[in-house]
Amino acid sequence: MKLIEIKEILEAEVVSGEYDPEIEIEIGCSSDLMSEILAFGKPGSILLTSLMNIQVINTANVADIKAVCFVMGKIPDENIINLAKKNDIIVFITKFTTFESCGRLYKNGLKSCSYLNFEK
């Protein structure tokens, strides 16, 4: 799924990063526990979260996640935005809840990062 599709499905706003609408995202992951993202996240995915702190961007960087979407209309502060820019991570915000955001993306074909889908 292209970033432009994700942006449209989530009615999201880009708040940081070099937004290239043609970037492909194959996997979506969601959690407020960054340890779960480190364990189960996939490189090149999008992370959806309501957790609003700098560790979200640090985790995304370590896990090689291309984009982060903050849900429920939460707006990241300047520190989060600056770190995302520094690490070339695109940041979106959406008004939808985590549940609805994930459901919208899944319904439109974005795959889950579920540990059950991992090849051993």
N, C-alpha and C positions, 0 to 999 in steps of 0.2 A: 504494500500500500504506500502510495506517495504521501509526503508530508502535506501537500495541498489538500489531499483527501481527508487526512486526519484533522487538519485545521477546519475544514468545512463540516465534517461530521460532528465535531465537538463545539462548533461555533466559537472557536478559540481565537485568542489574540496572541500574536508573537510579541514577547517583551524583551527578548535577548537573543543574540546569536546571529550568525550569517545564515539567514533563512533562504534555503534553496528549495523551492516547492517540489522539485523533481527527486529529491532524496528518497530512497526506498527504505521503508521500515517494514520488517517482516514479522517482528515479534512485539507483543505488548506485555508489560509486567506492571504490577501494582502492589504496593505495600507501604506501610508507614514504618516498618521495621527494616532499616537499611541492611541489617545482617541477612535478611531473606533475599534482598536484591543481590547482595554479593554472592550468596549461595546459588540462587536460581536464575538470576538475570542473564540475558544473552547479549553479547556484543552487537551493536547496531540497532538495539531495540529502543522503544519509548517507555519511559517510566511515568506512571500516573500516581500521584500521591497528594495527600492533604497535609503531610508533614512540612512545616515551614521553617527550615533552618539550613545553615550552610552545609551540613553533612549530606544533604540530598545531592548537592552538586559534587561534593568530594566522592561520594559513593558512585554516582553516575560516571565520573571520570575514571575511577579505578575499574569499574565494570565495562568500560568502553560503550556506554549508552549514548546514543546520538541526540536524544531529545528528552526533556522532562516537561510534564504537564501538571501544573498545580490546579487542583480541582476546587469546587465550591467558591469560586470567585476570589480565592486568596491571592494577594498580590505580593510577590517576593520583594524584599528590601534591596537596597543598593548593593550591599555586600554579596548577596546571592547572585544578583544580575552580573556584577563585575567578575565574580569567579566563573560563572557560566561563560561569559565572553572570553575570558582568559583561556578556558579549556575547550573552546569551540563546541559548546553544548547549547542547543537551541532550547529556549524556554517559552512555553505556552501557558496561558491561563484559560480556564473554562469555568462557566457558571454552574456546570453540572456536578452532581456528586460523583464520588469514586465509582459507586455501583452503576450509575447511569452511563458514565463515561466509558467504562470498560464494556458494558453491555452494547453500547452503540458501536464501538470499534469491533467487537467480536462478531456482532450481527452483520457487519459489513465486510467480514473476511480476515480481519487481523488475527493472527494466531496467538495463542497464549504461551507464556514462558513456563507453564506448569512443569514441575519436576517430573510428572508422569509422562511428558512428551519427550524427555531427554533420551538420547541414545546412550546406552551404557558402554 
